[in-house]
Amino acid sequence: MKGARRAAVLAALVTLPLGLAPAVAGAAAEGPVFENGEAQPVFDAKDVVRESAWVRAPVDSDRDGRDDEVYTEVVRQSATDRGLKVPVVFFNSPYFSGGNDVANHDVDVELHVPDGRGGHHRRDGSLLRAEADERIRAAVGPNAGPITSGRYEAYFVSRGFAVVYAESLGTGKSTGCPTSGGRNETTGSKSVVDWLNGRATARDAAGAEVEADWTTGKVAMMGVSYNGTLPNAVAATGVEGLEAIVPIAAISSWYDYYRADGAVVAPGTFQGEDTDVLAEYVHTRADREVCKPVIAELTARQDRVTGDYNAFWDERNYVKDAHRVRAAVLAVHGLSDWNVKLKHVAQWYEALKQHGVEHKIWLHQAAHTDPDTLRSAEWRRTLNRWFSHYLYGVDNGVEAEPKATVQREDRTWVDEAEWPAPGTAKARVHPWAGGSAKGGLRTSAVPGQPVVESLRDDSSKLAEDLVDLPSSGNRLSYATRPTSADLRFSGTARVRLAISFDQPAANVTALLVDRAPDGASHVITRGWTDPQNRTSPDRTRPVEPGERYRLDVELEPTDYVVEAGHAVEFVLISSDHDYTLRPKPGAGLSIDLTSTVVELPVVGGTKALRRSVG
């Protein structure tokens, strides 16, 4: 939140609207109570009014000639019928009505080659059945009757916040079509915020108009995964009234969910999924025929052939619109999340910082989950203070607290001024000969003439298995000596390769590995690229076999401590079985070690790296 808006919020402390004065705690409370900057549970969470409405959205995504409607459910304190006006915590989801049994795309295909030279992209219609979908567990709850949140509803309602649920377009009782992050979904979600501020209309089941005259118009959005992505999307419109968002494990650019620098890359555990598969999964409205052409367009426009960034993906890129954000953003992510990878929160958070948006980041050690599942009292306290400040104007100082809260490997929580950690700087290491077994990884470059080492792709082998092979023609591995002190990475690592290929298409995968003294390995982070997109994600250019190219691989951001006595390894493979397309084995890759460098985001920079590994 920029300075002028922040001042306006704080000014509300002395101009609270009627009904917001502190009240005596108890089941019959008629106003909120705050202690130590936190809203207190003074309302009876069962003494509520529940109502349903269909909010009109100015978009016709199902092309039936009528504006789409967003099915919405409201849970508000009964005191709002007696004049109390309250702010809203808004949960929007495509998952409230469950999901469909959907098939994923085949990933055992050959890679695309421009102009039909030397290879082909096989899409034979053979599809793989999706595994059990973890996403539904991230949803607030199934729509078997009223939508409820067992985790948060009673918590917020008892503290003076109304709770609003909405089904995303094309799902449940909403009309319209799901489009996996498309503009229509954003518009539908935004329309609920507009309705809560008197700028949109809604009807009940009988067709009568429903007004949200019980709210102050101040809204916060939060959710996990897709449910957390929608808050990012709506905030990026700059809609007035959306004062705060808490995106948890949320997508910030859909291209980076299903692609990586020109490569077709899957979210973790969902190999073969894409925007069309996800849209079909959540497409739970009663009349599903009407959206078939819309979903077919997703299949065509998402371009699984070249993997290029295009207008389809640009529509689903919220990072580019970070300058429009008015809401204060509490961004939350798991450091072990390989479904929605850490790049999403890292790039979103950096863009918010650059544009002066009020921000805080909360990083935990778990994977794709709500931090509330970690049973951290500090999480509820932070969430309460965030909403008390930005929705009620309570002067609790939350905006001045350290910007980063990071859970360390021992599960303790550490507050830091910012993220990446202050003092982080690029530190370089260079691979030395011997990579088919185990080459060195040193702070000094390989001297003398070019040293070239090679590998051959075998997409049938797991990356983690290749990492642990003592010697292999399918990977190159380079390791530092054991560290003499703990070494912390915070941010994004990159590998700058001098590389050539013996075929006109190949995957390129880089891994950063923690090797324990007993030989156990842990993949810290990984990254992928398509050498045909070596100049830009939006442009495929042919690869000439035998020609050497400069190729950068950006690994997923991380915050990780390599313990003293462990080694750091850089491993290069071609296809990554669990993430990339899987062509037939055989593509050859060769790198010149004298011109290849690994850039690590080290807290303390080059000095800290040299102290640790020499």
N, C-alpha and C positions, 0 to 999 in steps of 0.2 A: 504494500500500500504506500503510495507516494505521500509526501509530507503534508499536503493540504488535506487529503482524505484522513490521514491519521489525526490531524488536529480536529477535524470535524467529529471524529469518533470520541475523542477525549472531551470535546465540548459537551457531548451528550451527558457527561457525568453531572453537570449542573442543570441540565434541561431534560431530565428523564420524563417521558410521556406519562400521562395519568395511568395509574395502576402498576407502576414499576417501583414504587417506594418499597423499602424493606418491610416484610411482614413477620408476624410471630410464627415460628415453626409449628407445624401441625397439619392434620389431614384437611382442615378447612381453610388452609392458607389461601389468600386472595392476591398474593404478589410474591415475587422471588426474594430470597434471602442470600446474601453473600458473606462468607467468612474467609479471611485470608485470601481474598481474591477469587474464591471458588463458589459457584452456585451450590446451594445446600438442598438436600432432598426434603422439601417442606410440603410438596403436593402429594396427594394420594394418587399413585400411578394407575389405580383402577377407577378412579372417579374422573372419567374422561368422556368426551364426545367423539364418536367415530362416524365419519361420513365419507362418501365416495363421490367422485366427480370425473367427468371427461373434459379435459382441458383442450381447447382448440389450438392447433399449431398451424401457422401460416405456410404449410407445405403439403403437397399432394404426392407423396412418394409411392402410393399404390395406384396412382393414375386413374382414380375412379371419378374424377371431377369434383370431389369434395375435399375440404381441408382435413388433414389427419387429426385424430384425437388421441390424447394421452390419458390412459386410465390412471387415476390418482386416488389414493386413500389418505385421509387425514386423521391423526390422533392428537387431540388437544384437550387441555384441562377444562373441566366443566366451568371453571371460573371465567373462561373466555365468553361464556354466554351471559355473564354479568358485568361485562365491560373490560375485563383484563385483556390486554393485547400482548402477545408474546412473539418472539422470533422463532424461526423454524430450522430444524435440522432435517435435511432433505436427502433421502436415499433413492437413487434412480437405478434401475437394473433391468437387463433383458432376461434374467434368470428366475424371476419370481414364479413363473409358471413352468419351471423345469426345462427340459430339453429333449430333442429328438435323437433317435439312433441314426447317426450319420457316418458315411464312409469318407475316409481321407484319400488324398491323392497318392498315387503310386510314386515312390521316390527312387525306386530301382530303375533309373532311366539314364540314357546318355545325355551329356551336356550339349547345349546349343552351340552350334558353330555358324557364324555369319556366312551367307552366300553358299551354304551347303558344302563347305570345304572340310572333308575329312571326318565328319561325324554327323549325328542327328540327335534331335530331342525326341525321345519316344514317349508318346502319351497314348497308351493302348486301351485306356478305359478300365484297366484292372486296378481296383482300388483296395486299399487296406482298411479293415475295420478299425474304428477309433477305439483306443483304450478307455477304461472308465475315466470319466471326465472329472478332474479335481475341481473345476471351476464352480460347479454347483455348490460345493461346500463353502465357497467364498461368498455366495449370495446371502442376502439378509434372511431369506426364508422362502419356502414354497408357497404358492398361491392356492392353497386348499381352504378357501374361505378368506377371511381378512388377512392381509399381509401383516406380518409382525416380525420384530427383531428381538429374539430372546436375549441377545447380547446387549443391545443399547436402548431399546424403546423405554423400558421402565426407568432406566438411569436418567435419560434426558427429560422425560415427561415429569418425573418427580422433582426436577430441578428448574422447572419453569421454561422449558423449550418444547414447543409442539414438534411432533414428528410427522413428516410427509413422505409417503412412498409413491413411486410412479413406475409403471411398466413401460420400458422403452418401446419405440414404434415397431410394429410388427410382432409384438410378443403379448401373450395373455389377452387381456381385454382391450388393449390399444389397437387402433387401426394403423395403416401405413405399413412400411416394409423395413426389415432390418438390413443394414448395409455395412456392418462392421466398421463403425467409426465415421460413416459418411455424414455429410452436412445435414441431411434430414434428421438423423438421430440427435445431433447437437441442437437443432432447432426445436425438436420436440421437448427435450429436456429444458432448454432455455425458456420455453413457453410456460412451464410450471412456475419458474421464478417470476416471469412476467405476470402470471395470474396472481401470485402472492403479493404483487405490487400494484394490482389494479390495471395492468396494461393488456391483459388477455381475458377472454371469457371462458366459462365452463358451464356444463349442464349436469344435471343428475340423471338417473335412469329414466325418469318420466319426461325429461326434456326441459325441466324448469332450470332457470339460471341459478348458478351457485356462486356466491361471492366469498372471497377470503377476507372478510371485514374484521376478523378476530386477530389478525397478525400485525406486527409493526412493519412488516415488509423486509426485515433483515433476515437473510437466509445464509445458511452454511450447507455445503454439500460434502458428503464423505462416502467412502466405500472401498472395496477391495477388488483388484483386478479390473474387469470390464466396468464394474460398479464404481471403481476409483478413476477410471479413464474418462467417464462422462463428466465428472467435476472438472478435470483438466480442459476438456473440450468446451464446456460452457463458460468457464472462466476466461478462456481465450477469445470469447466474443466481446468481453468487456461489459456484459450485462449489468445494469444498475440493480442494486439490492443484494447481489451475491457478495457478501462481506468476507467470507472465509471458505476455504476448501481444505479437505484432508484427503488427498489422493494416496491410497495405500496400494503398493505393488501395481501401479498404474502405468498404462502406456502413454507416452508423450508423442510418439510418431509411429503410426502403424507400419510404415516401411521397415522400421527397425525391429518390429515384432516378427515380420515374416521374411525379411531380406537382410542382407549385410553386404553393403558395398558392391552390389551387382549380383551377389550369390543368393540363390533361393535357400533360406535357412529357416528351420523350424523353431518354434518355442519349445523349450525343454519338455520332453515326454509326449509331445504332440506331433511327431514326425508325419509329414504329409498334410497337415492342416493348412488352410489359407482362409482368406476373407470369405470366400463362398461357402466353405465348409462350416465356419463359425456362424455365418448368417443363417444357414439351413438348420443348424443345431438350435438356435434360439427362436426360430420362426414358429411360434406357438399360438398365433392368432387363430381363430376358428376357421376362417376361409383362407387356406394356404395356397390355393391356385393362383390368386391374384398377384402374388409376389414372385412367381416362378420366372417371369421375364426379367425382373429386377435382379434376382440372384444370378441368372444366366449372364447378365451384363457384368457382374462382379467377376465371374469366371474369365470372361474375355479381357476385361480391363486390368486385372491384377497382374497379368503377364508373367506366368511361371516359366516362359520360354527364355527371355533374355535376362529377367530379374532387374531390369532398369527402373530407376526412379522416374515417375511420369506424373501427369496431372492428377491421375487417380490417387496416387500416394500423397501428392502435395495437398490435396483436399483434406487428408487425414493426418497432416503434420501440424500439431498445435504449437510446437516450439517456435515456429516462424512468427506466431501471433502473440508471443509472450509479452510484447509491449502493450497489448490491449488489456492485460489482466489488472483488475481492480482489487480482487479478493486477496486477503492475506493467506499465504500458502504454507501449510504444515505438511511437508512431503515425507512420506514414510516408505521404507523399502527394506527387504531382507537381503543381507549380504550373501545369502546362499540361494537366491532366487534365480533359477535358470529358465523359468517360464517367461515372466516379464523381466528381462535382464536389467542389470543395474544401469546400463546406458540410459534407460528411459528417465530415471530420476536424476541422473547426473547431468544430462544435457538440459532438461527442463529446469532444474535448480540453477544451473549456471546462467541460463537465459533470464530467469527471474531476477537474479542478482544484478545482471547487467542493466536491467531496465528499472531498477529501484523498487521492485515489488517487495513488500514485507514478506519475510520468508523464515522458515526453520526447517531443518532436516533431521529425521529420526531414523537411524540405521540399526537394525537388529541382526542377530546371527542366524535367525531361522530362514526358511525359504519363502514360498509364496503364500503368505498368511497375514492375518491381522495381528498386530503386536498384542492385542488384548488376550490372545490365546496364550501368551507367555506369562500371564498373571502378574504383570508388573503394575504395582500401585502407582508408580511414577508415570506410566502411560496415561491412566485415567486422569491423574492430576494435571498433566500437560494438556490433554484434550479439553478438560473442564475449563482451565484457565484461558485457553485459546478462544473458546466460544464465549466465555463470560466477558472477555475483553472486547472481541470484535462484534458480538451480537448485542451485548448489553452495555458496552462502554465502561466496564469496570476497570479502574486504574490499578491493575495488579502487576504491572511491570513486565508482562510476558514478552512484549515486543523488544525489550531491552536485555533479555536473558541471552546466554550463549546460543549461537545459531545452530550448533550441531550437538546432537546427543548420539553417541555411538556405543553400541554394546560390543565389548571386547570378547576375545575367544574364551576367557574364563567366566563369561556371562555377567561381568560387572558393567555398569554404565558409566560413561565418561562424557562430561560436557566439554566442548571445545568452542573456540571463538567462531570457527567457520569450517566448511568442508569444500574441497579437500583440506586436510589438516594444514594449519599454518606451518610454513617452513618446508613444504614439499617442493621439490625441484627435480627436473629430469637428470637422471644419472645413466651413463652409458656403459654397457658391457658388450664384448665382442666374442663371437664363437671362434674357437681354435680347432684344428684338425682332429679327426677321429669320431665324427658324428654318427657313423653307422653303428658304433658301439657306444662310446661316451667321450665326446670331445670336451675341451675346456671352455669356460666362459669367464673372461677376464676383463679387467678395466682397461687394458691396453689392447690395441689393434694388432691383428696378425701382420707381421712385417714381410716385406719382399714381394715376390711375384704372386699373381692370383692363385688361390687355393680353392679348387672346385670340388664339392661333394654332392652326391646325388641320392635320390630315393625313387621308388616306384609306388604308385598309388595301389592300395588294396582297401576298397571301401567296405569290405566284409568284416574288417577287424575294428573293434572298438578302440577309440583313442586312448582310453585308460589302459588297455592291454598293450598297445604299442609303446606307451610310455615306459612300461615295466619290462619290456623285452631286453635282455642283456645285449643283444646284437640283432639288427634287422635291416633289411633292404627297403623297408616300408616307412622308415622314419629316420630323422636325424636328431640327435640329442646332444646338448652341450650343458655342462654343469659348472658352477662355481665350486671352490673349495668350501668346506663347512664354515658357516658364519661364526665369527668370534663374539658377536653380540646380536641381540635382537635387531631385526631389520624390518621396518614398516613401509608398506606400499600404501599410498592413498591417492587414488585418481586413476588415470588411464595410461596403460603401457602401450608402446608401439614397437613394431619390428620393421626395420627398413631393409628390404632384401634387394640384392643383385641376383636376379633369377632368370633362368631360361627353361623352356619346355620342349619336349620332343613330339608333342601333339598340339593341335590348335585350340584345345580346351582342357581345362583342369581346374579342380578346386585347390585352394591354398588355405591351410589351417595352421595357426600358430598357437602354442600352448605355453603357459608359464606354470611351473610345477614346483612344489615344496617336497624335497626329499629328506626324510628323517634318517637319523643315524642307523636305524635298523633296516633301512632300505625301503620302508613304506613310502608311498607317494600320494600326494594330494594335488589335483589340478586346481591351482589358484584361480586362473582365468584363462580364457581362450578367445580367439577372434578368427574371422573368416573374410575372404575376399575372392572376387572373380577377376583374374588377370585381364580379361577382356574389358573390364571397367577400370583399368588402371589410371585413367585420367579423370574420370568422373562417374559417380553412380548412375547418372542419367544417360550415359553414352557407351554403347558396346563397340569396341574396336577390335579387329582381328588380331590374333596372336600368330606371329611367324615362328614356326618351330626352329629352334637353334639360336634365335636372336635373344640377346640379354636385355632385360627390362629392369627398371627401378620400380619396385612395388612396395607399397606401404600396407601393413596389416595393423589395424587398430583393434586391440583386445578390449574386452568388456571391462569397464571400470571396476575397481575393487578397493577395499580397505582391509588390509591383511598384515599380520605380523608373522614373519618367518623367525622362528625361535633360534636362539644361539645353538650352534651345533648342527643345524640343518643346512642343506645346500639348496641353491636356486637353480632350476633347470629351464632352458629354453628348448622346446621340442617342436620340430616342423614336420607336419604330415600333409597329405593332400586332402582326401575326403575325410569328413568327420561323420562316422556312421550314424550317430544319434541326432545330427543337426543338418548336414548338407544333403543334396542329392547324391545318389550312390551309383555312379557309372561303373561299367565293367572294369576290373583291375587292369593296370598296365601303364597309365600315363606316367612319364618320367619328368622329374623336376630336378634341376641342378642349381646350387647357389654358390656364389663366389664369396668365401668367408672374408676376404680382405676388404670387401665393400658392403658387408652386412653388419648391421648394428641393432642392438636391442636397447630401447629407451625405457627406463623404469621410473615410476613416480615415487621417489624415495623421500621420506620425511628426513630432512637433513641434507638431502642432495648428494652430490658426488663425494663429499667428505665422509658422510655417514656410510656410504657404500664401501669406500676404500678402507675405512676402519674395520668394517665387518668382514669383507671378503678379500681385501688386499688388491 
